[in-house]
Amino acid sequence: MVNSVRTATSSKTGGVLPEPHKTSFGLIRLVLTVIPGLLIGAAISKNIANFLEENDLFVPSDDDDDDD
């Protein structure tokens, strides 16, 4: 039987290793995640709206604006 020792958090002598260095991108990561998501979502929505209007599945009418 093989003794397996997890060395990810401890050294061979049993001491706890220091936490690894973390590089935080913060605002840059947020912008690089949110902007493409918004652009892709807007493009998909625009394509679906054009498809629905071309196939007469949904055509907005001007009658809905009359609230007299």
N, C-alpha and C positions, 0 to 999 in steps of 0.2 A: 504494500500500500504506500502511496506517495503522499508525503506531508506537504500540503500546499499552504504557503504563507502569503497573505495579502500584503504586498509592500507598497501599495498606493498611498497609504496614510501613515505608515510607520517604517522605521529603519529596521535593519536586521537585528539590532540590539533591543528593539521594542520601543524606542523613543518616537514620539510623534513628530512628524516632519512639519516644517513651516508651511503656511498656506501659499500656494503659487501666486505669482504676480498676475493681476488682472488688468487688462487694458480696457478702459471704459471709453466708449465713443459717445455716449449720452445723446446729445442733440443731433449729431450727425447721423447716428443709427436711426433715430426717430424720423428724421427727414427722408433718409434713403428708403425707409419702409413705407411711410404714409403717402408720399407723393406718387410713387408708381402705382400703389393700390388705388388711389383716387383716380388717376388717369386711366387705368385699365377698367375700373368700374364705370367711369363716364363713357368710355368708348363702347363697352358692352351695352350699356343702357341706350345709347344713341342708336346703335345698330338694331337693337330689338324694337325700339320705337319706330324706326324707319320701316322695318319688316311688317309690323302691325299695321302701319298706315298704308303701305303699298298693297297689302292684301285685304284692305277694308275690314280688318278685325276690330280696330279701334281708331275712330276718327274723331278728334275733339270737335265739338260744335260750339258756335258762338252764342247759342241760346242759353247756356249756363251762366253767362255773365249778366243777364238781366235780372236784377233783384229789386225791381221797383215795387 
